[in-house]
Amino acid sequence: MSLKTSQCKRRKEMQGISTLEFALMLPILLTLVIGVVDFSRALQSNNIIANMSREGANLASRTLVAPSTIISVLTFTASPLDMKNHGIMYISKIKGVDGGNNTIVSVIDSQHRSQASEGNLTMASKLWACPSWSASRCVVPGAVNGKTVVLPFPLAIGSEVYYVELGYEYVPFSGYLIQENLQLHTYTLL
């Protein structure tokens, strides 16, 4: 056997070993890539709904546009998210009122949500559970104690704030790493 034939045989053996090593590592590499893609998409979805809540609160507090219009416009511009099937938006107007006994309480003045054709209505508001809906508008009870909410800061009597919250059900790219849909939630108080 010549030296040249021996080198060719050794080179073919090394190529075979490299191919085998690659075949063994490929599932691990693909799992990592899919995990990075899923994590990146979930992070992007969270950032989009956070920006939507900020924009919704800004529009609600600074314009005379109806909350239902704000919800429709933001839902329409939510690409690449599928807000119509996997998301919901609530816009709540909160007022500071005299609660008696020298206390000031924060109460829901009005609350709007996505319409049935514009959102996943199974996702409830984390701020306040409306007892009755008429289309996309909450029928707010008259009693103060039935509509009290807790805010991270006290409101002055007569002051108003808008609380815009979004929920989104993130559907993973694959079921390998994340087995269940994630419930993303964010809010902006302005």
C-alpha positions in Angstrom: 0.0 0.0 0.0 1.4 3.3 -1.0 1.6 6.4 1.1 -0.9 8.2 -1.2 -3.5 5.5 -0.9 -3.1 5.4 2.9 -3.7 9.2 3.1 -6.8 9.0 0.9 -8.2 6.2 3.1 -7.5 8.2 6.3 -9.1 11.3 4.8 -12.3 9.4 3.9 -12.4 7.9 7.5 -12.1 11.4 8.9 -14.9 12.7 6.7 -17.1 9.9 7.8 -16.3 10.7 11.5 -17.1 14.4 10.9 -20.4 13.5 9.2 -21.3 11.2 12.2 -20.4 14.0 14.7 -22.5 16.5 12.8 -25.5 14.1 12.6 -25.2 13.6 16.4 -25.0 17.3 17.1 -27.7 18.4 14.6 -30.7 17.7 16.9 -29.2 19.7 19.7 -28.3 22.6 17.5 -31.8 22.7 16.0 -33.4 22.6 19.4 -31.3 25.6 20.4 -32.2 27.5 17.3 -35.9 26.8 17.7 -35.7 27.9 21.3 -34.0 31.1 20.4 -36.6 31.8 17.7 -39.5 31.0 20.1 -38.0 33.2 22.9 -37.4 36.1 20.4 -41.0 35.9 19.1 -42.4 35.9 22.7 -40.2 38.9 23.6 -41.3 40.7 20.4 -44.9 40.0 21.2 -44.5 41.4 24.7 -42.8 44.5 23.4 -45.6 45.1 20.9 -48.4 44.9 23.4 -46.4 47.1 25.8 -46.2 49.8 23.1 -49.8 49.3 22.2 -50.9 49.9 25.8 -48.7 53.1 26.0 -50.1 54.4 22.8 -53.7 53.6 23.9 -53.3 55.4 27.2 -51.8 58.4 25.4 -54.6 58.5 22.9 -57.3 58.0 25.6 -56.0 60.7 27.9 -55.1 63.3 25.2 -57.9 63.1 22.6 -61.6 63.1 22.4 -61.6 59.9 20.3 -64.0 57.2 21.5 -62.3 54.3 23.4 -63.9 51.8 21.0 -62.2 53.6 18.0 -58.8 53.6 19.8 -59.2 49.8 20.4 -60.1 49.2 16.8 -57.2 51.2 15.4 -54.6 49.6 17.7 -56.0 46.1 17.1 -55.7 46.8 13.3 -52.1 48.0 13.6 -50.9 45.2 15.8 -49.1 43.3 13.1 -47.5 40.7 13.3 -49.7 39.8 16.3 -53.1 38.3 15.8 -55.0 40.4 18.3 -58.4 39.4 16.7 -58.0 35.8 17.8 -55.4 35.8 20.6 -55.6 39.2 22.3 -57.8 41.7 24.1 -57.6 45.3 25.1 -59.4 47.2 27.9 -59.5 50.9 28.4 -60.7 52.0 31.8 -61.4 55.5 33.0 -60.8 55.8 36.8 -61.8 58.7 39.0 -60.9 59.7 42.5 -64.1 60.2 44.7 -64.9 60.9 48.3 -65.3 57.6 50.0 -66.6 59.0 53.3 -64.8 59.0 56.6 -62.1 61.3 55.2 -61.0 58.7 52.6 -60.5 59.0 48.9 -61.2 56.0 46.8 -60.5 55.2 43.1 -63.5 54.0 41.2 -64.2 52.8 37.7 -66.0 55.5 35.7 -66.2 53.6 32.4 -64.6 50.6 30.9 -64.4 49.5 27.2 -63.0 46.3 25.7 -62.4 44.8 22.3 -65.5 43.8 20.4 -66.3 40.1 19.9 -64.9 40.4 16.3 -61.7 42.1 17.5 -60.5 40.1 20.4 -60.3 37.0 22.7 -63.1 37.8 25.2 -62.1 34.9 27.4 -59.2 37.0 28.8 -60.5 39.0 31.7 -59.3 42.4 32.9 -56.9 42.1 35.8 -57.9 45.5 37.1 -61.6 45.0 37.6 -64.2 42.4 36.6 -67.2 44.2 34.9 -70.5 42.6 36.1 -72.3 43.2 32.8 -71.3 44.1 29.3 -73.4 45.8 26.6 -71.5 45.1 23.4 -68.0 46.5 24.1 -68.9 48.8 26.9 -69.2 47.9 30.6 -72.5 48.7 32.4 -70.9 50.2 35.5 -72.9 49.8 38.8 -74.0 52.9 40.6 -72.7 52.0 44.1 -69.2 53.2 44.9 -68.2 49.9 46.7 -69.0 47.9 43.6 -66.5 49.7 41.4 -63.6 50.4 43.6 -60.1 49.6 42.3 -56.6 49.6 43.8 -54.0 51.8 42.1 -50.3 52.1 42.9 -50.9 55.7 43.9 -53.8 57.7 45.4 -56.0 59.9 43.3 -57.2 63.4 44.3 -60.9 63.9 44.4 -62.1 64.7 40.9 -58.9 63.6 39.1 -59.1 61.1 36.3 -56.6 58.5 34.9 -56.8 56.0 32.1 -55.8 52.4 32.6 -55.1 50.6 29.4 -54.4 46.9 29.6 -53.7 44.3 27.0 -53.6 40.6 27.2 -52.2 38.3 24.5 -52.1 34.6 24.2 -48.7 33.8 22.7 -48.7 30.6 20.6 -45.2 29.0 20.4 -43.5 28.4 17.1 -43.2 24.7 18.1 -44.2 22.6 21.0 -40.7 21.3 21.7 -39.5 23.8 24.3 -42.7 25.7 25.3 -45.5 23.2 25.8 -48.3 25.6 26.5 -49.5 29.0 25.2 -48.2 31.9 27.3 -50.5 34.6 28.6 -48.8 37.9 28.2 -50.2 40.9 30.0 -49.3 44.6 30.2 -50.9 47.8 31.3 -50.2 51.5 31.2 -51.7 54.0 33.6 -51.8 57.6 32.4 
